[in-house]
Amino acid sequence: MAAPQLYGDKYRTERELGRGGMGVVYEAVHVQLGSKVALKRLAAEAVTPDNVQRFLREARAAANLRSPHVARVMDVGTTANGVPWLVMELLDGEDLASAIARRGPFPVAETVHLALQVCSAMAEAHAMGIVHRDLKPANLFVTKTMTGEPHVKVLDFGLAKVESSADGARTASNVVFGTPQHMSPEQLRSAAEVDARTDIWALGVVLYQLLTGSLPFTGPDMTTMVRRVLSETQKPVHELRPDVPPKLSRIVDACLAKDPRERPSDMESLARMLGELAEPERRSRNSYAASGLSTREDGAWSTREWTFAVVGAATMLALGVGTAAMTAPPRFVQTARAEPAPTAPVEAAPAPAKPPEPIASAPPQAPAVDSAPPPSPVKPAAKASSGTTLAATTAPASTGAGTSNASTRKPPARPPKRDPLDGRE
C-alpha cells in the first residue's frame, strides 16, 4: 500500500480495503479521536465532472437516510487536486457476493431475514425520492449484531436517482448505469425512465441468487444475457430447489415480472409478503417492523404485540399522571386555596391561662341607681352597760328613726333585712 495520507487534516489512511473501477476504499483513523472509519475516494483516473457529481450524490443520499440498514456517511471533502472523498462507518463482515461465492445457496429463513432488512432500507430511500439503481450482492454488506444475528447495510448510492435533484434528472435516456445482470428491462432501455420498481426487480435477482446460488439470466456474452432479460422467463426457484416454499418462489417471480405494473407496488408491499414467511422470533426482532413495515396484510396484531401495547400504554399513562401532578402550574394551587369558605385567621398559640387574681380588699362599689338618695350613715355600735355589743340597724332615711336606749329596751329578734344597695345581708 502507498504511504499513509491525511484527508481533511484529520483522517489518516492505514490500509486499503478494496478497489473498483470508480474508487478506492481505505481503513482510516481520526487523528484527534482515534476512532476507526472507512474512507472512500474517487480514483484519480475517474475524476470527471459527471463522476464527481455521482460521487457527491452518493454522499448526500446516504447522509440523509437514517435507516440502520444504510451505511452511515459522516463527512465529505475534496483534496487539493480536486479528488472528492467521503467518510463512512467502518463495517466488519463481508458483502453478499463474497458470501454466496463462499457458501452457496442460503437457508430459506436467513434469505427472508436478509431481504426484509433490505426492504426496510429501500422503503425509506424510496419515500425520500431516492432510487438506488444498483442493488446487487456486492453492495449489500452483512455484519453481525451483538446477539450474532446477520445485519445488512446497503452501500454505494453513487448511481442513485434522486427525484428532487437536478443532476439525477439530467441522466441521458441513452445512457446505461448499473450492473446489467441485476438491471430491470426498463433500466436496460433507459436509466432515466425508472422508478422504485426497478429496485424491486434488482432485489428479486438478489433473492434468486441467495436461494439458488446462480443468476436468473445468464449468457455467453452480454448481448445474449440482455436479450434474455428483455424477452425470456426465468426458471422458477422451486424447480431448482424443491425445499423452497412455493409461495416464496412466486414472490421472486413477481419481482422479476417484465412489466413493472405486475411487480409488488412498493417495498412495503414486498415486505408484507415476505414477512408472512419469516420465522416468528426473527419477525418480532427485525428492524423492518420498527420502521413501520407491517408483516401481515390484514394488519392484525399478535397476542405479544397486544401485550406490549397495553403495558406500554399503561406505563405512559402512569408517567403522564405523575408528571402532571408534579408540574402543575401555580394557578391551580392558588385557585384551590381560594375555594374553601373563609376561616378565622391562624394566630399564634395562646399563652397558658393565668390563675384568677384574688379579689381586691377594697369593698366593691355599689351599682349606681338613678335618683336614689344616698344611704344613711351607719351608726357605730353602742356599748351596753354589761359590756355586750349590739348589732347596728339601719333605717330608711325617710323615717328619721334613731337608736333606742339599750339599757331600757331590747329590740325583738327579726331576720336581718337585705340592703338593696350593696347586695349583702
Secondary structure, DSSP 4 states (H G I P E B T S, - for coil): -PPP-EETTTEEEEEEEEE-SSEEEEEEEETTT--EEEEEEE-GGG--HHHHHHHHHHHHHHHH---TTBPPEEEEEE-TTS-EEEEEE---SEEHHHHHHHH-SPPHHHHHHHHHHHHHHHHHHHHTTEE-S---GGGEEEEE-TTS-EEEEE---TT-EETT-HHHHT--TT---S-GGG--HHHHH-SSS--HHHHHHHHHHHHHHHHHSS-SS--SSHHHHHHHHHH--PPPHHHH-TTS-HHHHHHHHHHT-SSGGGS-SSHHHHHHHHHTTS-HHHHHH-HHHHTT--S-TT-PPPHHHHHHHHHHHHHHHHHHHHHHHHT--HHHHHHHHHSSPP-PPP-PPPPPPPPPPPPPSSPPPPPP-TTPPPPPPPPPPPBPTTSPBPPP----TTT---PPPTTT--PPP-PPPPPTTTS--
